[in-house]
Every structure is written in C-alpha cells, then in structure tokens.
C-alpha cells in the first residue's frame, strides 16, 4: 500500500498518465472514492498518454466506454455506480472485458466478488480542508501490480519512498 497527495486536477491527470506506458491487455484497475473525487480525471490522464484525453467521460449511464488506444489495445472504462447487484455486471458480460483489454472500473468495490484475483485498487479521498487536494492510496493485489506501483513511482523525489515501499511489500509478504 502506498499513498500520495494530489493538490490539483493537473497532478491527478499526471498520475493517470504515468500508467499509460505500463498497463497491458488484461490489467484491471479499480477506482474508489466519493462523487467528485477525481476518478474520471485519473482516466482522462491515462487517456492523455495516448493523446485521447478529450474522450474521457464517465460512463455513468452506459456502464462502459470503449476506447481504442493503439494497434489492438483497448481501454474499457466502466462506471458501475448505478448497478445495484453484481449480477447486473455479469448480465452485461462485464467479466469478459477483463481479458479483452485494459479495464479501469469506477466504483469497482460494488463488484468486488467478480473482480479477478489480481488487480490494482486505487482509493481516492477528498481533503475536507482543501477543495483541490486528494489522497491516492494504491493497493496492489498480486505481484504484477506491486511491480506496476513500484515502476510508476520509482522516480519520485525521495529515495525514502522506495525504501518505505519495499518494507511494506516485505511486511505484506510475511502476513
């Protein structure tokens, strides 16, 4: 688990963009947070890596938006906020998308029992004292996602982050 603060929409988008060259077909990211936390801004940043940031829109009513990224790579951007039951996700064939491209799922905690065993959970929390500030907490489920988080943040300004992160991985391994 690793947390980082974003103090602006542009930095939130930059966080999303960092995942652009790392995520591959079959990768799943779950975004959790209150309305207006920045989930769609994160996706916009991810899409900006592919010069498609203007395509980002929360699929609140359509459930999923499909974006062609490059070659045969696609992003399936889900918003499952309006689903009341996991069966509704299954009924639209949602689980089939997990292996057809990259999946970023807003409100993914609503379908937690349907998620693959390995995925990256990103919790976004608004700061009540600063309207522009958000805390992003990255919770990798599986070795691939631990490596993704490590790769995304390896160039952070401090070496102490890397040491702290490695200690967290070791601590989680012992549990």
C-alpha positions as CSV (number, residue, x, y, z in Angstrom):
1,X,0.0,0.0,0.0
2,X,1.3,3.4,-0.9
3,X,-0.3,6.9,-0.6
4,X,0.5,10.1,-2.4
5,X,-1.2,13.5,-2.4
6,X,-2.5,15.4,-5.4
7,X,-3.1,19.1,-5.0
8,X,-4.5,19.8,-8.4
9,X,-6.5,18.3,-11.3
10,X,-3.4,18.5,-13.5
11,X,-1.4,16.4,-11.0
12,X,-4.3,13.9,-10.8
13,X,-4.2,13.6,-14.6
14,X,-0.4,13.2,-14.4
15,X,-0.9,10.3,-12.0
16,X,-3.2,8.6,-14.5
17,X,-0.8,9.3,-17.4
18,X,2.0,7.5,-15.6
19,X,0.1,4.3,-16.0
20,X,-0.2,4.7,-19.8
21,X,3.0,3.0,-20.9
22,X,2.9,0.3,-18.2
23,X,-0.6,-1.2,-18.3
24,X,-1.2,-4.0,-20.7
25,X,-4.1,-6.1,-22.0
26,X,-5.7,-8.0,-19.1
27,X,-4.8,-5.4,-16.5
28,X,-7.6,-4.2,-14.2
29,X,-7.6,-1.0,-12.1
30,X,-10.4,-0.3,-9.6
31,X,-11.0,3.4,-8.7
32,X,-12.9,4.1,-5.5
33,X,-13.9,7.4,-4.0
34,X,-16.8,9.8,-3.4
35,X,-18.5,11.6,-6.2
36,X,-16.2,14.3,-7.5
37,X,-13.1,12.6,-6.0
38,X,-11.2,12.6,-9.3
39,X,-11.8,9.1,-10.7
40,X,-12.7,10.3,-14.2
41,X,-9.8,12.9,-14.1
42,X,-7.5,10.0,-13.5
43,X,-8.9,8.2,-16.5
44,X,-8.5,11.4,-18.6
45,X,-4.8,11.4,-17.6
46,X,-4.4,7.8,-18.6
47,X,-6.0,8.5,-22.0
48,X,-3.7,11.5,-22.4
49,X,-0.8,9.2,-22.7
50,X,-2.5,8.0,-26.0
51,X,-3.4,11.6,-26.9
52,X,-7.1,10.8,-26.3
53,X,-7.8,12.8,-23.1
54,X,-10.8,14.6,-24.7
55,X,-12.5,11.2,-25.0
56,X,-12.7,10.8,-21.2
57,X,-16.3,10.8,-19.9
58,X,-17.7,8.9,-17.0
59,X,-19.9,6.1,-18.4
60,X,-22.4,6.5,-15.6
61,X,-25.5,5.7,-17.7
62,X,-23.8,3.5,-20.4
63,X,-21.9,1.5,-17.8
64,X,-18.9,1.1,-20.1
65,X,-17.0,3.2,-22.7
66,X,-14.6,1.6,-25.1
67,X,-11.5,3.4,-26.2
68,X,-9.1,2.2,-29.0
69,X,-5.6,3.1,-27.7
70,X,-3.1,1.7,-30.2
71,X,-2.9,-1.3,-32.5
72,X,-5.3,-3.8,-30.9
73,X,-5.1,-2.4,-27.4
74,X,-8.4,-1.1,-25.9
75,X,-9.4,0.5,-22.7
76,X,-12.7,-0.4,-21.2
77,X,-13.7,2.3,-18.8
78,X,-16.5,1.2,-16.5
79,X,-18.7,3.1,-14.1
80,X,-20.7,0.7,-12.0
81,X,-22.2,3.3,-9.7
82,X,-25.7,2.6,-10.9
83,X,-25.5,-1.1,-10.5
84,X,-27.4,-2.5,-7.5
85,X,-26.3,-6.1,-7.8
86,X,-23.2,-7.9,-9.1
87,X,-25.5,-10.0,-11.3
88,X,-26.1,-6.9,-13.3
89,X,-22.4,-6.7,-14.2
90,X,-22.5,-10.4,-15.1
91,X,-25.6,-9.9,-17.3
92,X,-23.8,-7.3,-19.5
93,X,-20.9,-9.7,-19.9
94,X,-18.7,-7.4,-17.8
95,X,-16.2,-10.1,-16.7
96,X,-15.5,-10.9,-20.4
97,X,-13.9,-7.5,-20.8
98,X,-11.2,-8.3,-18.2
99,X,-9.2,-10.2,-20.8
100,X,-10.0,-8.2,-23.9
101,X,-8.1,-5.0,-22.9
102,X,-7.2,-2.7,-20.0
103,X,-10.1,-2.2,-17.6
104,X,-10.5,0.8,-15.4
105,X,-13.6,0.4,-13.2
106,X,-15.0,3.3,-11.2
107,X,-16.9,2.2,-8.1
108,X,-15.4,-1.3,-8.6
109,X,-15.9,-2.1,-4.9
110,X,-19.5,-2.7,-5.9
111,X,-18.5,-5.8,-7.9
112,X,-15.6,-6.9,-5.6
113,X,-16.6,-10.6,-5.8
114,X,-16.4,-10.6,-9.6
115,X,-13.0,-8.9,-9.9
116,X,-10.1,-11.1,-10.9
117,X,-7.8,-12.3,-8.2
118,X,-5.1,-9.8,-9.2
119,X,-5.8,-6.1,-9.8
120,X,-4.8,-2.6,-8.6
121,X,-7.1,-0.9,-6.2
122,X,-6.8,2.9,-6.0
123,X,-8.7,4.7,-3.3
124,X,-9.2,8.5,-3.8
125,X,-10.1,10.5,-0.7
126,X,-11.0,14.2,-0.8
127,X,-9.5,16.6,1.7
128,X,-12.2,18.5,3.6
129,X,-9.9,21.4,4.2
130,X,-8.6,21.9,0.6
131,X,-11.1,21.5,-2.3
132,X,-8.2,20.7,-4.7
133,X,-6.4,18.1,-2.6
134,X,-6.8,14.4,-2.9
135,X,-5.0,11.4,-1.3
136,X,-4.5,8.5,-3.6
137,X,-3.9,5.2,-2.0
138,X,-2.6,2.4,-4.2
139,X,-3.3,-1.2,-3.0
140,X,-1.8,-3.8,-5.3
141,X,-3.5,-7.2,-5.3
142,X,-0.8,-9.5,-6.8
143,X,2.8,-9.3,-7.7
144,X,2.3,-7.7,-11.1
145,X,0.5,-4.8,-9.5
146,X,3.2,-4.4,-6.9
147,X,5.7,-4.1,-9.7
148,X,3.4,-1.6,-11.5
149,X,3.2,0.6,-8.5
150,X,6.9,0.4,-8.0
151,X,7.6,1.3,-11.7
152,X,5.1,4.2,-11.7
153,X,6.7,5.8,-8.6
154,X,10.3,4.8,-8.9
155,X,11.3,8.4,-9.9
156,X,9.6,10.1,-7.0
157,X,11.7,12.9,-5.5
158,X,12.8,10.9,-2.5
159,X,14.6,7.7,-2.0
160,X,12.8,7.3,1.3
161,X,9.6,6.4,-0.6
162,X,11.3,3.5,-2.3
163,X,12.7,2.1,1.0
164,X,9.3,2.6,2.6
165,X,7.5,0.8,-0.2
166,X,9.9,-2.1,-0.2
167,X,9.4,-2.5,3.6
168,X,5.6,-2.5,3.0
169,X,6.0,-5.3,0.4
170,X,8.1,-7.4,2.8
171,X,5.6,-6.7,5.6
172,X,2.7,-7.8,3.5
173,X,4.6,-10.9,2.3
174,X,5.1,-12.0,6.0
175,X,1.3,-11.7,6.8
